[in-house]
């Protein structure tokens, strides 16, 4: 909370943690929209947020991760890099056959 108190502005948005969240710190609102790929919260659906000028709304949608597996495999990626797409695992992992 102390961090946000020092910053100008009301709404803050970051990424990279792959963890979808909205948090309030007094009058300030922080959002991490999650991840369209490589989720880290045990929910393999694509995650995103919408900002309407007043606040954030979090969303999840299904997508064809098997198609992504195929494309990544064809591009030369090992399943270590795309295994977590199926499970939303917190860490990269190989696929369980």
C-alpha positions as CSV (number, residue, x, y, z in Angstrom):
1,X,0.0,0.0,0.0
2,X,2.8,2.4,0.8
3,X,4.2,2.0,-2.7
4,X,0.9,3.2,-4.3
5,X,0.5,6.1,-1.9
6,X,3.7,7.7,-3.4
7,X,2.4,7.5,-6.9
8,X,0.3,9.9,-8.8
9,X,-2.8,8.4,-10.5
10,X,-5.6,6.2,-9.5
11,X,-5.4,3.2,-11.8
12,X,-2.3,1.0,-12.3
13,X,-1.9,-2.0,-14.6
14,X,1.1,-4.4,-14.9
15,X,1.7,-7.8,-16.3
16,X,4.3,-10.5,-16.4
17,X,3.3,-12.4,-13.3
18,X,0.6,-14.3,-15.2
19,X,-1.7,-14.0,-12.1
20,X,-5.0,-12.3,-12.7
21,X,-6.0,-9.9,-9.9
22,X,-7.6,-6.6,-8.9
23,X,-6.5,-5.0,-5.7
24,X,-7.5,-1.8,-4.0
25,X,-5.2,0.3,-1.9
26,X,-7.3,3.2,-0.5
27,X,-8.5,5.1,-3.6
28,X,-6.0,3.5,-5.9
29,X,-6.7,0.4,-8.0
30,X,-4.1,-2.1,-9.3
31,X,-4.9,-4.7,-12.0
32,X,-2.9,-7.5,-13.4
33,X,-4.9,-8.9,-16.4
34,X,-3.4,-12.4,-16.2
35,X,-2.1,-14.2,-19.3
36,X,-3.6,-15.2,-22.6
37,X,-0.9,-17.9,-22.6
38,X,1.3,-19.4,-19.9
39,X,-1.2,-19.0,-17.0
40,X,0.2,-19.5,-13.5
41,X,-3.0,-19.8,-11.4
42,X,-4.2,-23.4,-12.2
43,X,-6.8,-22.0,-14.7
44,X,-5.7,-22.7,-18.3
45,X,-8.3,-20.4,-19.9
46,X,-7.0,-17.2,-21.5
47,X,-7.2,-14.3,-19.0
48,X,-7.6,-10.6,-19.7
49,X,-9.0,-7.4,-18.3
50,X,-11.2,-4.6,-19.7
51,X,-10.8,-1.1,-18.4
52,X,-13.9,1.1,-19.0
53,X,-12.5,4.4,-17.6
54,X,-14.1,3.8,-14.3
55,X,-12.6,0.4,-13.3
56,X,-11.3,-3.0,-14.4
57,X,-13.3,-6.1,-15.2
58,X,-11.6,-9.5,-15.3
59,X,-12.5,-12.1,-17.9
60,X,-11.6,-15.7,-18.8
61,X,-12.3,-17.5,-22.1
62,X,-11.7,-21.0,-23.4
63,X,-9.3,-21.3,-26.4
64,X,-7.9,-24.2,-28.4
65,X,-4.6,-24.8,-26.6
66,X,-4.1,-28.1,-28.6
67,X,-3.7,-25.8,-31.7
68,X,-1.1,-23.8,-29.8
69,X,0.7,-27.0,-28.8
70,X,0.9,-28.0,-32.4
71,X,2.2,-24.6,-33.6
72,X,4.8,-24.4,-30.8
73,X,5.9,-28.0,-31.6
74,X,6.2,-27.1,-35.3
75,X,8.2,-24.1,-34.3
76,X,10.7,-26.3,-32.5
77,X,9.6,-25.7,-28.9
78,X,9.9,-28.5,-26.4
79,X,6.7,-29.4,-24.5
80,X,8.5,-28.1,-21.4
81,X,7.6,-24.6,-22.7
82,X,3.9,-25.2,-23.5
83,X,2.9,-28.0,-21.1
84,X,1.6,-25.4,-18.5
85,X,-0.9,-24.1,-21.1
86,X,-3.0,-27.2,-20.5
87,X,-3.1,-27.0,-16.7
88,X,-2.3,-23.4,-15.8
89,X,0.5,-24.7,-13.6
90,X,2.5,-22.2,-11.6
91,X,5.8,-23.5,-13.1
92,X,6.7,-24.6,-16.6
93,X,6.4,-28.3,-17.0
94,X,6.5,-31.2,-19.4
95,X,3.2,-32.7,-20.6
96,X,1.9,-35.8,-18.8
97,X,1.2,-38.3,-21.5
